[in-house]
Amino acid sequence: MSRTRTALLAALVLVAGASGTAVAAAPSADTGIAAIPCSVDYKVQNQWDTGFTAAVTITNNGAAKSSWAAKWSYAGNQQITSGWNAKISQSGTAVTAANETYNGSLGTGSSVSFGFNASYSGTNALPTTFTLDGVTCNVDDGSGGGGGGGTDPGTRVDNPYAGAKVYVNPEWSAKAAAETGGSRVSSQPTGVWLDRIAAIAGVNGGMGLRAHLDAALAQKGTGEEVVQLVVYDLPGRDCAALASNGELGPTEIGRYESEFIDPIAAILADSKYAALRIVTTIEIDSLPNLVTNTGSKATATPQCDTMLANGNYVKGVGYALNKLGAIPNVYNYIDAGHHGWLGWDDNFAPSANLFYQAANAEGATVNDVAGFITNTANYSALKENNFTINDSVNGVSVRQSKWVDWNRYVDEQSYAQAFRSELVSVGFNSGIGMLIDTSRNGWGGSARPTGPGATTSVDTYVDGGRYDRRIQVGNWCNQSGAGLGERPQAAPATGIDAYVWMKPPGESDGSSTAIANDEGKGFDRMCDPTYTGNARNGNNLSGALANAPLSGHWFSAQFQQLMANAYPPL
């Protein structure tokens, strides 16, 4: 079943005083193609006294187009001041948004998204009529009929985050709000981690999967609602780290399927939850290990060699994609590491090919994959603005600096966009989107550089200008100096479905010292601030914070640091 569908995008209220309207197109019985020519989702993402930010998603239900232009008019004095992913012009109250050179192609059933900032005074009334190339798109009062409004639950949309609220986990929200200053972010949506079999029913009196889904329905109202789940319990999980080792041994693929994936699938398939858009992050930190930490590589581990040989990572991911992908309102996003892991030439293409293999294992197909997620629970900067991979200093390429170390990418967004193209080239659907976890990659505060580094050498240039202040890009545990990153938002850049906080800020990556536990979590020296490293971080200090609890447990000191160093600032 294709991820790109022709029915689209219902109305929702995004900010106080602003509501968007759009329509869910009904497919014709014989063709499955929507009877209306186009659908529009116009939403106000952020609004203040004198301005607002809006996002627009257009779905073309007619013949394929090589170029397009959307038009609407305002009833008030709104004036667009800047935009992205479209050439936007305004004459009086009339607005035209035309394609850029890179997004003119708009196939039947395909969608395109763009956004803008605008000023206004008085009332920010929403446009009521939109056209696409002169044809009026169906936009009504948003009542839609049936199920309290929203997209037909039997269809998938191109980007599940477009036109949707995202579930706020009340358990995380309460912890955040209890922190001094935490109320500034406690209403942000974060991922729900299913990291062991017991998490499905709920651990130590906490909420289980059904409880979260019920809470999401309560939050949903009449609009669309995304629920973000992290599916994370592969046999021999995360073979190159100990803090995140799981409960299942390397050979326990049968238990993974019958005791973990099957029960999750049964709950998600309950018709009670059909109106939710359920986003699953599939098995972080596992498939990439098969590329980088096996065989004769200096970073290889016996555990990763075992998982490569027995095939249970590939089998497990394929099984999860197949079972969860069969549910119409589930959107699977496979973990794709981060630029400081897979950005090198030796890792980039081999990873894409391995992911394609997994996506076709155990009955799965590429149609079970909505996209990929990068930087999950990591710290890589979203954008490094003070240097690029093409810069050189005194004739020496930035790629030769100690920090970049011949990598092709210097930040997450450029990596995610390039990796998306690579994935499509190896056989994934052209409509796949990328998620980037921005929960802890802000790197703000007083240490944030305000411009490029000195050109004394390529190292002073890069080190003096980089936002990412880690000692080494391979450091991953409770990093000192990190801050909250971009707030969750839909369609922020070309090929990116959303910035997300999949890792709940304030939850530890692993304990600083060995702590006895019944959660299957080991002690990894990379979480010890005194550890001087290994081949995977160039034998550098770990950069970890002291006094950290077990992974997934609340770490107040880290949460306070993340708020203090947030960028954009809180």
C-alpha positions in Angstrom: 0.0 0.0 0.0 1.6 3.2 -1.1 2.4 5.9 1.4 1.3 8.7 -1.0 -2.5 9.0 -1.1 -5.0 11.2 -2.8 -7.2 11.9 0.2 -5.9 14.6 2.5 -5.8 16.7 5.5 -8.5 17.9 7.7 -9.2 21.0 9.7 -7.6 21.8 13.0 -7.1 24.6 15.4 -3.3 25.4 15.8 -3.2 28.6 17.9 -5.6 30.7 19.9 -7.9 32.5 17.5 -6.8 30.7 14.4 -8.4 27.7 12.8 -7.5 26.0 9.4 -9.9 24.4 7.0 -9.4 21.7 4.5 -11.2 18.6 3.2 -10.7 14.9 3.1 -11.4 13.8 -0.4 -13.4 10.7 -0.9 -11.8 8.2 -3.4 -14.0 7.0 -6.2 -14.9 3.3 -5.8 -13.4 2.1 -9.0 -10.1 4.0 -9.2 -9.2 5.0 -5.7 -8.5 8.5 -7.0 -10.1 11.4 -5.2 -13.1 13.0 -7.0 -11.9 16.5 -6.2 -9.1 18.1 -8.2 -6.9 19.2 -5.3 -6.9 19.5 -1.5 -5.3 22.2 0.6 -4.2 22.2 4.2 -3.4 25.8 5.5 -2.4 26.0 9.1 -1.1 28.7 11.3 1.9 27.2 13.2 2.7 30.1 15.4 1.0 33.5 16.0 1.9 36.6 18.0 0.5 40.1 18.3 1.8 41.4 14.9 2.6 38.3 12.9 2.4 34.6 12.3 4.0 31.6 10.6 2.0 29.4 8.4 2.5 26.1 6.5 0.6 25.0 3.4 0.3 21.5 2.0 -1.3 21.0 -1.4 -2.3 17.6 -2.8 -2.8 17.2 -6.5 -5.6 14.7 -7.3 -5.6 15.5 -11.0 -3.2 14.9 -13.8 0.6 15.1 -13.0 2.1 18.5 -13.2 5.6 19.7 -14.1 5.0 23.1 -12.5 2.3 24.6 -10.3 0.9 27.8 -8.8 -1.5 28.1 -5.9 -3.5 31.2 -5.2 -5.6 32.6 -2.4 -6.8 36.0 -1.0 -6.9 37.4 2.5 -9.9 39.2 4.0 -7.7 41.3 6.3 -4.4 43.1 6.1 -2.0 40.1 6.2 1.3 40.7 4.3 3.7 37.9 3.6 7.3 39.0 4.5 9.3 35.8 3.7 8.7 32.3 2.5 10.4 29.0 1.8 9.9 26.1 -0.6 7.8 28.3 -3.0 8.1 31.6 -4.8 5.6 33.7 -3.0 4.3 37.0 -4.3 1.5 39.2 -3.1 -0.5 42.0 -4.8 -2.9 43.7 -2.4 -4.8 40.8 -0.7 -4.1 38.3 -3.5 -1.3 35.8 -2.9 0.4 33.5 -5.5 2.8 30.7 -4.5 4.6 29.0 -7.4 7.0 26.1 -7.4 10.7 26.4 -7.0 13.0 24.8 -9.6 13.4 21.7 -7.4 9.7 21.0 -6.5 7.8 21.7 -9.7 7.0 18.0 -10.3 3.6 17.2 -8.7 2.3 13.8 -9.6 -1.3 12.5 -9.2 -1.9 12.0 -5.5 1.4 13.7 -4.6 1.7 16.6 -2.1 4.0 19.6 -1.8 4.5 21.8 1.3 5.8 25.3 1.7 5.6 27.9 4.4 5.9 31.6 5.1 6.1 34.4 7.7 3.6 37.2 7.6 2.5 40.3 9.4 -1.1 41.4 10.4 -3.0 43.6 12.7 -6.5 43.0 14.1 -7.9 39.6 13.2 -5.9 37.0 11.3 -8.8 35.5 9.4 -7.9 32.4 7.3 -8.4 32.3 3.5 -11.5 30.4 2.5 -10.8 29.6 -1.2 -7.7 28.2 -2.8 -6.9 27.4 -6.4 -4.3 25.2 -8.0 -3.4 26.3 -11.6 -6.8 28.1 -11.8 -8.9 25.1 -10.5 -10.7 25.6 -7.2 -9.6 23.1 -4.5 -12.2 21.7 -2.2 -12.0 23.6 1.0 -15.2 23.6 3.2 -16.1 24.3 6.8 -14.1 21.3 8.0 -17.1 19.4 9.3 -16.2 16.6 6.9 -18.7 14.2 8.4 -18.1 11.0 10.4 -15.7 10.4 13.2 -15.5 14.0 14.4 -13.5 15.3 11.5 -10.1 14.4 10.1 -8.6 12.4 7.4 -10.4 9.2 6.4 -8.6 6.6 8.7 -8.5 4.1 5.8 -6.0 6.2 3.8 -2.5 7.3 4.4 -1.2 10.8 3.8 2.2 11.7 2.4 3.4 13.4 5.5 1.6 12.3 8.7 2.7 15.5 10.6 1.2 17.9 8.0 -1.9 19.4 9.5 -1.7 17.5 12.7 -1.1 18.0 16.4 1.4 15.7 18.0 0.7 13.8 21.2 2.0 15.3 24.5 3.0 12.4 26.8 1.5 13.3 30.2 4.1 11.4 32.1 7.0 13.2 30.5 5.1 16.5 30.6 4.6 16.2 34.4 8.3 15.5 35.0 9.3 18.5 32.8 6.7 20.8 34.5 8.0 19.8 37.9 11.4 21.2 37.1 12.2 24.9 37.7 11.5 26.6 34.4 10.2 23.4 32.9 6.7 24.7 32.1 8.3 26.5 29.1 8.6 23.2 27.3 6.4 20.7 29.1 3.7 21.0 26.5 6.0 19.8 23.7 5.3 16.4 22.1 7.9 13.7 22.7 8.3 10.0 21.7 6.8 7.1 23.8 9.5 4.5 24.2 8.5 0.8 24.0 12.0 -0.5 25.0 11.0 -3.8 26.6 8.1 -6.2 26.6 6.8 -5.0 29.9 6.5 -1.4 28.5 3.5 -2.5 26.4 1.4 -3.0 29.5 3.2 -0.3 31.5 6.1 -0.5 34.0 5.9 0.2 37.7 2.3 1.5 37.5 3.2 3.8 34.5 1.1 4.1 31.4 1.1 1.3 28.8 0.6 1.5 25.1 -3.2 1.5 25.3 -3.2 4.2 28.0 -1.1 6.4 25.8 -3.3 5.8 22.8 -6.4 6.6 24.8 -4.8 9.8 26.1 -4.0 10.7 22.5 -7.6 10.2 21.5 -8.6 12.6 24.3 -6.1 15.2 23.1 -7.1 14.8 19.5 -10.4 16.6 19.5 -11.8 17.1 15.9 -8.4 17.5 14.2 -5.6 15.2 13.3 -3.3 13.7 16.0 0.1 12.0 15.6 1.3 9.6 18.2 5.1 8.9 18.2 6.3 5.5 19.3 9.9 4.2 19.5 9.9 0.4 18.9 13.1 -0.7 20.4 13.7 -4.3 21.7 15.6 -6.2 19.0 17.5 -9.4 20.0 21.1 -8.4 20.9 20.0 -4.7 20.8 22.6 -2.0 20.1 25.5 -4.4 19.9 28.2 -1.6 20.2 26.9 -0.1 23.4 26.1 -1.5 26.9 23.9 1.3 28.4 21.2 0.5 25.9 21.5 -3.3 25.7 18.1 -4.9 25.8 16.4 -7.8 27.5 16.5 -10.2 24.5 19.6 -12.3 23.8 21.1 -12.5 20.2 19.1 -15.6 19.2 15.7 -14.7 20.7 14.1 -13.5 17.5 11.0 -15.7 18.2 10.3 -13.9 21.5 10.8 -10.5 19.7 8.2 -11.4 17.2 5.6 -13.1 19.4 6.0 -11.3 22.7 6.9 -7.8 21.4 5.9 -7.0 17.9 2.7 -9.1 17.7 1.2 -7.6 20.8 2.0 -4.0 19.7 0.5 -4.7 16.3 -2.7 -6.1 17.8 -3.2 -3.0 19.9 -2.4 -0.5 17.1 -4.8 -2.4 14.8 -7.7 -1.9 17.2 -10.3 0.1 15.3 -10.7 2.3 18.3 -7.4 4.0 17.3 -8.0 4.1 13.6 -8.4 7.9 13.6 -4.9 8.4 15.0 -1.8 8.8 12.9 0.7 6.5 14.5 4.4 7.1 13.8 6.8 4.4 14.7 10.6 4.8 15.0 11.9 1.3 14.1 14.8 0.0 16.1 17.4 2.7 16.6 21.1 2.1 16.8 21.0 -1.5 15.4 21.2 -1.8 11.6 23.9 0.9 11.3 26.1 -1.1 13.7 26.1 -3.9 11.1 27.8 -1.5 8.7 30.3 0.2 11.0 31.1 -2.2 13.8 31.7 -5.6 12.2 34.4 -7.5 10.5 38.0 -6.2 10.3 37.0 -2.6 11.2 38.9 -1.1 14.2 35.5 -0.4 15.8 34.2 -3.9 15.4 32.7 -5.8 18.4 32.1 -9.5 18.8 28.4 -8.8 19.6 27.9 -6.9 16.3 29.7 -9.7 14.4 27.2 -12.1 16.0 24.2 -10.1 14.9 25.6 -9.7 11.4 26.1 -13.5 11.2 22.7 -14.6 12.5 20.7 -12.0 10.6 18.4 -11.2 13.4 18.6 -7.4 13.1 17.5 -7.6 9.5 14.9 -10.3 10.2 13.5 -8.3 13.2 13.3 -5.0 11.4 11.6 -6.7 8.4 9.1 -8.4 10.7 8.3 -5.2 12.5 7.8 -3.3 9.2 5.6 -6.0 7.8 3.3 -6.4 10.8 3.1 -2.7 11.6 3.0 -1.6 8.0 -0.1 -3.7 7.4 -2.1 -1.3 9.7 -3.5 1.6 7.5 -2.8 4.4 10.0 0.7 3.4 11.0 3.7 5.2 9.5 7.1 3.4 9.9 10.3 5.4 10.0 13.5 3.4 10.1 16.4 4.6 12.2 19.2 6.0 9.9 21.9 6.8 12.5 23.3 10.4 12.1 25.9 12.2 10.0 28.7 11.5 12.5 28.1 7.8 12.1 27.1 7.1 8.5 28.2 10.2 6.7 31.5 8.8 5.5 31.8 7.3 2.0 32.5 3.8 3.4 29.2 3.9 5.4 26.8 6.0 3.4 25.8 3.8 0.4 26.3 0.5 2.2 23.8 1.6 4.9 21.2 2.5 2.3 21.6 -0.9 0.7 21.4 -2.7 4.1 18.2 -0.8 4.9 16.7 -1.8 1.6 17.5 -5.4 2.4 15.8 -5.1 5.8 12.8 -3.4 4.2 12.3 -6.4 2.0 12.8 -9.1 4.6 10.2 -11.2 6.4 7.4 -10.2 4.1 8.0 -6.5 4.3 8.2 -4.2 1.2 9.3 -0.7 0.7 5.7 0.3 0.8 5.8 -0.4 4.5 8.3 2.4 5.0 7.1 6.0 5.3 10.6 7.3 5.8 13.6 7.4 8.0 14.7 9.2 11.2 18.2 10.6 11.9 19.9 11.8 15.1 17.5 9.8 17.4 18.7 10.5 20.9 21.9 12.0 19.6 23.4 15.5 19.7 24.5 16.3 16.1 23.9 20.0 15.2 21.0 20.6 12.8 22.8 23.1 10.7 26.4 24.3 11.0 26.2 27.8 9.6 29.8 29.0 10.1 31.5 26.5 7.7 30.6 24.1 4.9 32.1 20.9 3.5 33.3 22.9 0.5 35.4 25.4 2.5 39.2 25.4 2.7 41.8 27.2 4.8 45.2 28.0 3.3 44.4 25.4 0.6 43.4 22.7 3.1 39.9 21.3 2.9 37.5 21.4 5.8 37.2 17.6 5.3 40.8 17.3 6.5 40.1 19.0 9.9 40.2 16.7 12.9 36.5 17.4 13.6 35.2 16.5 10.2 37.8 13.8 9.5 36.9 13.3 5.8 33.2 13.1 6.4 31.0 14.3 3.6 28.6 16.1 5.9 29.0 18.5 8.7 25.4 18.6 10.1 22.2 16.6 10.3 20.0 18.4 7.8 22.4 18.2 4.9 23.0 14.5 5.8 19.3 13.7 6.1 18.5 15.3 2.7 21.4 13.6 0.9 20.7 10.3 2.5 17.0 10.5 1.5 18.2 10.8 -2.2 20.5 7.8 -1.7 17.7 5.8 -0.3 15.4 6.6 -3.2 18.2 5.7 -5.6 18.5 2.2 -4.1 14.8 1.4 -4.4 12.8 3.2 -1.7 9.7 5.1 -2.8 10.3 8.7 -4.0 7.7 10.0 -1.5 9.6 8.9 1.6 10.3 11.7 4.2 12.9 12.2 6.8 12.5 13.0 10.5 15.3 14.7 12.5 15.4 14.4 16.3 16.2 17.9 17.5 15.5 17.3 21.2 19.1 17.8 22.3 21.1 19.3 19.4 20.6 23.1 20.1 24.1 23.8 21.4 23.2 27.3 22.6 24.3 29.3 25.6 27.3 31.4 26.1 29.6 28.9 24.3 27.7 29.1 21.0 30.0 30.7 18.3 28.7 33.9 16.7 30.8 33.5 13.5 33.5 31.5 11.8 36.7 30.5 13.6 40.1 32.0 13.0 41.7 31.1 9.7 45.1 30.2 11.3 44.5 26.6 10.3 41.6 24.4 9.1 41.2 23.2 12.7 41.0 26.6 14.3 38.5 27.6 11.6 36.2 24.6 12.2 36.6 24.3 16.0 36.1 28.0 16.5 32.9 28.1 14.4 31.2 24.8 15.1 28.0 24.9 17.2 28.4 21.2 18.2 30.7 21.5 21.2 31.3 17.8 21.8 34.9 16.6 22.2 34.4 14.2 19.4 31.5 13.5 17.1 31.3 9.8 18.3 30.4 10.9 21.8 26.8 10.0 22.5 26.1 9.8 26.2 24.6 12.6 28.3 26.8 15.2 26.6 28.0 18.2 28.6 27.0 21.5 27.1 24.1 20.3 25.0 20.9 22.2 24.7 17.3 21.8 23.5 17.1 22.1 19.7 14.5 23.3 17.3 11.0 22.8 18.6 8.9 20.1 16.9 7.4 21.3 13.6 6.1 19.8 10.4 7.7 20.1 7.0 10.5 22.5 8.0 12.7 21.9 4.9 12.7 20.0 1.6 12.4 16.3 2.1 12.0 16.6 5.9 8.6 15.5 7.2 9.3 17.0 10.7 11.7 18.0 13.4 10.7 15.9 16.3 11.7 15.3 20.0 11.7 11.6 19.7 14.1 11.3 22.7 12.3 12.9 25.6 14.7 15.6 27.0 15.7 14.9 30.5 15.8 11.1 30.2 19.3 9.7 30.7 21.3 8.0 28.0 23.0 5.7 30.5 24.4 5.7 34.0 27.8 7.2 34.9 28.6 4.3 37.1 27.5 0.7 37.3 24.0 0.4 38.8 22.3 -2.9 39.4 18.9 -3.2 37.7 16.3 -5.6 36.3 15.9 -3.7 33.0 18.7 -5.4 31.1 20.8 -2.2 31.0 24.5 -2.5 31.3 27.2 0.0 32.3 28.9 1.7 29.3 32.1 3.5 30.0 31.1 6.1 27.4 28.7 7.4 30.0 31.6 7.8 32.5 33.0 11.3 32.4 36.5 10.0 33.4 36.6 7.5 30.5 39.3 8.2 27.9 37.6 6.5 25.0 37.9 3.8 22.4 38.2 3.5 18.6 34.6 4.6 18.1 35.3 8.0 19.6 39.0 8.4 18.6 40.2 7.6 22.1 38.9 10.9 23.5 37.2 11.7 26.7 33.6 10.7 26.7 32.2 14.3 27.4 29.5 12.7 29.6 27.9 14.4 32.6 28.5 13.0 36.0 25.9 11.4 38.3 23.7 10.1 35.6 21.0 7.5 36.3 20.1 4.4 34.2 19.1 5.1 30.6 15.5 6.3 30.4 15.5 7.5 34.0 14.9 11.1 34.8 18.1 13.2 35.0 17.2 16.6 36.4 20.7 18.1 36.1 20.7 17.3 32.4 17.3 18.7 31.8 18.3 22.0 33.5 21.4 22.1 31.2 19.3 21.5 28.1 17.0 24.3 29.0 19.9 26.7 29.8 21.6 25.9 26.5 18.5 25.8 24.3 18.8 27.1 20.8 16.6 28.8 19.7 16.6 30.1 23.3 13.5 29.5 25.4 
